Amino acid sequence: MSTANRTEQDVLQDLSDEERALLKRVLEIERARLHVRAADLTDDLVGAVKEILP
């Protein structure tokens, strides 16, 4: 599969358990850092992750 054709789901499926745990922790820290607990920022956080993933 070409890197250019990879979807978000492809990237997530290719992560190891350790990488998924790290990603989850990073997202938890980012959500806490934003001090927005009541808002659902999932789409914003996924967008930010997409920017840093190859």
N, C-alpha and C positions, 0 to 999 in steps of 0.2 A: 504494500500500500504506500503510495506516495505521501510525503509529509504534507504537501499542499492540499491533499484531498482528505486529510484526517479530520474527523469531527470531534467535538468536545467529548462525546461518549467514547470514541475510540481512545482518546488520550486517557480518560479516566479508567477505562478497562485495562489499559496497559500498565497502570501504576501497581506497584507492589503493595502489600498490606502496610508496610512501613511508610511508604510514600503517601498512601491515602491517609494514614494517621497524622502524618506531618501536615498535609494539606488541610485536614480538618482542624488541627490545632491552630494553624496560621489564620484560617478564617474565623475561628473563635476569638483569637486575639484581636484581629482587625475589627470585628463587630464590637468587642468591648472597648477598643480604642476610640471608636466613633461615638461611644456613649449613647447609642440608640438601641435600646433593648426592645422597645415596643414595636418598632417598625420592622417589616420583613424586607431585609436588604439582600435577599438571595440573588436576585437578578443583577444588582450592582456588584456584588462580590464575585459572581461568576464572570461578569464582564471584565473585572479587574484581573482575575486569574487567567482569562483568555488572552489578555494582553501580554502576560509574562510567559505563557506556555509556548513552546516552539510550534 
